């Protein structure tokens, strides 16, 4: 969802965008866990050819993504949740540039739709950090 349908209001656009981000994040977490079949298995099956270091790295990145998305708003009445989701996802993409293509356009649209809210909270946050 690099663009949103015309004719819907800002709130609908934001909710669709957050739903799209959640769907992509869950898909990426699933991919980091090596596949789509685990729901249908009774015991875990891990690929034999994957080094432990790769498994641990995937777990680390999946944890970062879950951390970045855990404030995902379910309503639009909490501006700070929206800010945290945007800020933390920007940080996730910065630390994991392989996800830039997947998330950056969504973050750009989110910023465009919520520019004033995000800018005001960001300014307050950095003003209070000094």
N, C-alpha and C positions, 0 to 999 in steps of 0.2 A: 504494500500500500504506500507507494511513493506519492500518490495524490489522493485527494478525497473527493467524493461525488459533489457535484454542484447542487445547490438548492436545499442544503441542509444547514441548520444553524450551528453556531460555534460549539455549543454544548454537545450536540450530536457528533460533530467532527472530532472533538476531543475524546469522547467516549469510544468512538470507533478506532481512533488512533491508539488509545490505551489497550483496547482489546487486541488490536493487531500486534502491538509490541509484546503483549503477554503470550500470544500464540507463537510468535517467532522465538521468544525467549524459551518457552517450554520445548519447542522443537530443537533448539540448539542444545539445551540440557539433555534431552533424549539422545541426540547425536553424540554428545560427549560421553554418554553412558553406553555407546556402541550399539545402538539400534533400537528397533521398534518391537521386538518380540518379547521383551521381558514381562510384559503384562500377561502374557499367555503361558508363562513358565512357572513351575512350582519351585524350582531351585535356580539360583543364578548360574548362568553359563558365561564365562569370560573367554574372549579370544585367546588362544594359546600363544599367538605370535606377538602379543602386545607387551612390551616391557613394563615392569612395575613403575618406572619413572613416568611413562606416558599415562598410565592409569592415574597416578597421583596428580600429574599436571592437569589432566582432564577434570578430576574432582575439584582441584583448586579453582579452575576457570568456571566450572559449573557453580561453585559456591560464590564466586565473585558476581556472577550474573544473577543468582538468586538474591544476593545481598542488595544489588543495585535495583532490583525490581520489587523488593518486598514492601515498599511504600506505595506501590501502584494504586492510584485512587480508584475507588469504586463509585464515588460520587464526586461532584465538582465543587462541593462546599468547603473543601479544605485546600486552600492555596498552597500551604506548606508541603503537603503530600505531593502535589503536582511539581513543586519546585524540587523537592528531594528526588523524585523519580527522574526528572530531567537532569539534575546535577550529577546524580550517581550513575546514570546511564552514560553521560558524557565522560565521566571518569573511567567507567568500564571500557568504553571504546578507545579511550586514550591509552589505557594499559594493555588492551588487546586489539591492536590495529587490524587483525584478521576479521574483526566483526564490523569494521567501518562500513563496508558495502551494505551490510544487512540492516544496520540500525541508524546510520547517520541521516538519511533522508527523513526518517520518522522523527528524529530529534530536531531537525531543522524545521519541520512542519509544526511540531509541538512548540518550539520557541516562537515561531511566527504567530501562532494562534494565541499564545500566552505571554507575549513579549513584555507587557507592562507588569504583570504579576511577577514573572521570573526576574525581571530587572530590579524591581523594587526590593524583593526578598534578598536577592544576591547583593545588592548595595547595602542593605541593613546588616546582612551576615558579615560582610567584610568590614563594615564600619565598626561592628562590635568586636571583631577579632583584633583590632589594633590596641 
